[in-house]
Amino acid sequence: MIRIIAGGKKNAGWVAEACAEYEKRLRKPFDIVWTYMPEEKLDKYLAEWPFGGREYVICCDERGQNISSPEFSAVLEKGFAAGRDIVILVGGEYGFAPEVRERADFVWSFSKLVYPHGIARVVCTEQIYRASQILTGGPYHHE
C-alpha cells in the first residue's frame, strides 16, 4: 500500500475523478490511501516526524530530484523490496521545511515547474500507476 499525505483540502471534483481513474487500475502493493490535512496541521505533524523507520518517505518538492518514470518505479521498488511502507508527502503551497526534505528517504520533483495541488495530486497518482505498469511489464508505459 502507498499512503499519500497531502496538505490542503480534499480533492476538487475533477481532481478526485482523475485520481480515481488511475487508482481503480491499481493492485497491491500499489493501492493508494489518501490522508488530507490542513497545511498548518501537516507542518506540525511533520515537524514531530511521525515516521519511525518502517516507512520509506518520499517528499514531493520542486527542489528534489527530477527523474524519469522508470527511475521513479525503481524508487518505489526499493522501498517495497526493503519491506517498508511507502509514504508520499504532497505539501502545501510553500513546500516543505528543509528539515522535512532532509529526513525524507527521497525528495522527488515532478519538474522545475510549480503545480497547483490538484494537478500535483493527479501527476503523483498517474506516476504511481505508470510505475506499477513498468514493474509488472504492463502495456501502459512505452519507451
C-alpha positions in Angstrom: 0.0 0.0 0.0 1.1 3.6 -0.7 -0.1 6.2 1.7 -0.2 9.8 0.3 -0.4 12.6 2.9 -1.5 15.8 1.2 -1.6 19.3 2.5 -4.7 21.3 1.9 -8.4 20.3 1.3 -9.8 17.1 -0.2 -9.7 16.9 -3.9 -12.0 19.1 -6.1 -14.3 17.0 -8.2 -12.2 17.0 -11.4 -9.1 16.0 -9.3 -10.9 13.3 -7.5 -12.2 11.9 -10.8 -8.8 11.9 -12.5 -7.1 10.3 -9.4 -9.9 7.7 -9.2 -9.4 6.7 -12.8 -5.8 5.7 -12.1 -6.5 4.3 -8.6 -9.1 1.9 -9.9 -6.5 0.2 -12.0 -4.0 -0.3 -9.2 -3.4 -3.5 -7.3 -1.4 -4.3 -4.2 1.1 -3.2 -3.2 0.4 -0.1 -5.3 -3.1 0.7 -3.9 -3.4 4.2 -2.5 -4.8 5.5 0.8 -5.1 9.3 1.0 -4.8 11.4 4.1 -5.6 15.1 3.9 -4.6 17.7 6.4 -4.8 21.5 6.5 -1.3 22.9 5.7 -0.7 24.2 9.2 -1.6 20.8 10.7 0.6 19.0 8.2 3.6 21.2 9.0 3.2 20.5 12.8 2.7 16.8 12.1 5.9 16.6 10.0 7.9 18.7 12.5 7.4 15.9 15.0 8.4 13.4 12.3 5.9 10.7 13.0 7.8 8.1 10.9 9.8 5.5 12.8 11.9 3.9 10.1 9.3 1.4 8.8 8.2 3.9 6.2 10.0 4.8 3.0 9.2 8.5 2.9 9.1 10.3 -0.5 8.7 14.1 -0.3 7.3 15.8 -3.4 9.1 19.1 -3.7 10.3 21.3 -6.5 13.8 21.2 -5.0 14.0 17.5 -5.3 15.4 15.2 -8.0 13.8 15.4 -11.4 13.7 11.8 -12.5 12.2 9.7 -15.3 9.2 7.4 -14.8 11.4 4.2 -14.9 13.6 5.8 -12.3 10.6 6.6 -10.1 9.4 3.0 -10.4 12.9 1.9 -9.2 12.4 4.3 -6.2 9.1 2.6 -5.3 10.6 -0.8 -5.9 13.5 0.0 -3.5 11.0 0.9 -0.7 8.9 -2.2 -1.3 12.0 -4.5 -1.5 13.1 -3.2 1.9 9.8 -4.2 3.3 8.9 -0.6 4.2 5.6 1.1 3.9 5.6 3.8 1.2 4.6 7.3 2.3 4.4 10.1 -0.2 4.1 13.7 1.1 2.5 16.3 -1.1 3.0 19.6 0.7 1.3 22.9 0.9 1.8 26.0 -1.2 5.1 26.8 0.3 6.5 23.3 0.1 8.3 21.6 3.0 10.7 22.8 5.7 14.3 21.9 5.0 14.2 19.5 7.9 11.4 17.5 6.3 13.3 17.3 3.0 16.5 16.2 4.9 14.7 13.4 6.8 12.8 12.0 3.8 14.3 9.0 2.1 13.8 10.6 -1.3 12.9 14.1 -2.5 11.1 14.0 -5.8 10.5 16.9 -8.2 7.9 16.4 -11.0 9.8 19.1 -12.9 11.2 22.5 -12.4 7.7 23.8 -12.9 5.5 24.5 -9.9 2.0 22.9 -10.0 -1.2 23.6 -8.1 -2.1 20.9 -5.6 -4.8 19.4 -7.7 -2.5 18.9 -10.7 0.3 17.6 -8.4 -2.0 15.0 -6.9 -3.1 13.8 -10.4 0.5 13.6 -11.6 1.5 11.7 -8.5 -1.3 9.2 -8.9 -0.7 8.7 -12.6 3.0 8.2 -11.9 2.3 5.5 -9.3 0.1 3.8 -11.9 2.8 4.1 -14.5 5.4 2.7 -12.1 3.1 -0.3 -11.4 2.9 -1.0 -15.1 6.7 -0.6 -15.6 7.4 -3.0 -12.7 4.9 -5.6 -13.8 5.6 -5.3 -17.5 2.2 -3.9 -18.3 1.4 -2.2 -21.6 0.8 1.4 -20.3 4.4 2.7 -20.4 6.3 3.0 -23.7 10.0 3.6 -24.1 
